[in-house]
């Protein structure tokens, strides 16, 4: 949701293949919100889930396809579009830097002032399905991967990056599993951005930042 722009993902859309996905762009007008355009994945193919996650900062918008990719399968992709007039323009596609099976890169996204955070809850770093998030910066009209965010005490099955958030000062990364596999209460890590590095804020055992 932007000030004059709304993006609605439709990951189950079948226009370009079964569950290939799509996204609708709505713009504000004196008559209300009206559909402006429908965006599809660049290449047809089943089960991409294009539009599973969407975000905008009014200058650009990003669309996640966590199941995109067949070699390896489901490594994921995020497409970034510029907002130029009424026609969105694809400026960058970013695939999972790990390029592994079931990374689910693009499962969650958030954008703020030329900075983008991308969740990859299936990523296998030091542990199976440890999960992580990636920070991407816009520099002179192009987008560049800057850093990977990991939980301070990562373990297998945490699936960090299920949900993410970013603003001018902080990044947040949620994880699915917090030791107890039956109740799975989850937790959230909050990091403060200190350019060009990132510093972990204080997080209690139950995942509440202090």
Number of C-alpha atoms within 10 A of each C-alpha: 14 15 10 11 19 22 23 18 23 22 23 19 20 18 15 18 16 16 19 26 27 25 22 16 19 19 17 15 9 6 6 8 14 14 13 15 14 15 16 19 21 11 9 15 19 17 22 30 30 33 31 23 26 27 25 26 18 18 14 22 28 25 31 32 31 32 26 28 22 12 10 13 15 24 27 30 27 26 21 24 19 18 17 10 7 10 12 18 14 15 14 16 15 17 20 24 15 13 17 18 19 22 31 28 35 37 30 27 29 26 26 20 15 19 19 29 30 32 33 33 30 27 29 20 15 11 14 14 21 25 33 29 30 23 19 19 19 15 10 6 11 11 18 15 14 14 15 15 22 18 21 9 6 17 19 16 21 28 29 32 35 23 23 27 20 23 16 12 11 16 23 19 28 25 25 20 20 20 14 9 12 8 9 13 14 18 20 22 24 23 20 18 17 10 8 7 9 15 12 16 15 14 16 12 9 11 17 12 14 8
